[in-house]
Amino acid sequence: MDYDNFKTLSVTCDKGVAFVTFNHGELNLIDFEMVGELDRLGQILEQDGAIKVVVLQSANPDFFIAHADLNSISALPAEPPPRQETLGWINQTFDRLRTMPKVTIAKIEGRARGGGSELALACDMRFGALGKAVFAQPEVGIGIIPGAGGTVRLPRLIGQARALEIILGCGDISAEEAERYGYINRALPADEIGAFVDELAYRIASYPADALARAKSSVSFEGSVEDALNQEEVHFLKAAHSPAATQRMAAALAIGLQTPAGEKGALAGLWAALAHV
């Protein structure tokens, strides 16, 4: 796969993980060029069978992504143009992080306001650096509203009342407060977040791709409880009969799983033992 020839970001692939690093000017503003590159990159990642996990991060210690470029916003049409696609361009680009059969993680070590927050919200997981990460949806303060998923994803994560507090209040949210609200998974010390996210990404990438994709699809399924349970059952049975599951379950039993000694051991030891299965 061709991960070269990007101007607003760079991509490094290692052991099933694609590290996507934003490096676009002084602020990492989302403009048409960045959206175009994110769209192209997302399509490449979606088709790359060697990649299981995608980590979004920034080369700028102060800004994950500041927000969307106001000049680009001003150039947008007054109404959605006619299209055959279900979603508009930016929503299609961001939502791919949710729908692709890869695990997507945002590692936020600086400011993620507006579109930067919305890009992180589109990921499966978010981690923020204590004392450095800042979150906000300040659009209403300048007379617009979040337009790349903020009014949709944020209330689903943290509830309507808290989402309205953030969207209408237009204030900065610290990593500590974001964790408490459920805006991010965890707030971690700045000198620990890199190692934590890297270890998590590599660990997830060591698991079978089919199981990862099915688990993500089942968790994100939207419908009634009954429909969700039926969807889970289908994914479970298909995964249980996959070659990867057959091999890994047999190997786990061979090394002592389902014995008292084996069950008392930490899961990290099990995953290490199965790493080459």
Phi, psi and omega in degrees: 000145184266105178253021177261181174066034170254142181257328185265352184205166174227156184230129174237126181252132182206121174051045176086002180245132173256116177265114182257115185247120179280136179207078190229089179071196185283340188235355188055049178289140174280114176234184183299325179295315180293318179298319178299319180287324176295322177296311180297316180297317180300320179294322178293312181299320182301327184264353184274104182293343181279344183261128178247334184227140177239125178248122175264132181209177183232145173280345182267118184293342183262337186224116166295293165212123186299307179175186176282145179295123182296329177295323177292321178298318181296334182275356181286154179289163182285339179222154178301131178290159177301140180204156175269334181290154179293321184245156172290172190301308184291322178292323176297319181293312181291319185292340176300330177297330178278322190265339182295150182280043176233155176273126184248132185229131174257124176254107189253114182242007178213208183280135177227085182250157175055237181298333176294318175296318182293325176296317178295321180296333180286343181282163179288328181217153179222136177229136184237148180272125178299135178079356182231316182285136178225135182238147177192153168236085188267013190299318184301328180297336177253013171095009177239194174226163174305132186236011179230038174107356184298320180282350182260310186280321184298312178296333177289334178276315192240359181096156186294316185296314180291325177297319178294322176303316182286315185287320180273331180283333176056034179256164177283142178243124179286165178299320180298315180290323178299321177295317181296324179282339186092009176297321177233162179292310183212149169254122187239150175306143185302328181273004180241341188297321181298311181294323181296310182295319179299314181297318179296315181297314180294322180295313179298320181292347178277352181269161181300135182299321181297318179293321178298312182296320181290322178295316179298315180298320181291317180295322185272359181298131180248121181173193179290163177301319181296315179296321180294320179294321177293321177296317178299318180299317179299311180298319182299311184293320178294320179294319183297335181258010178283152178303320182297316181293318179302314181293316185288323177293320178296318179294322179295318177294323182294331181264009171111006174297146185073024167239154180306315181294318181294322182285339179278346180285157178289148180298330180302323178294322178296314181295324177295321180291331182265004188302329185252013179280000000 
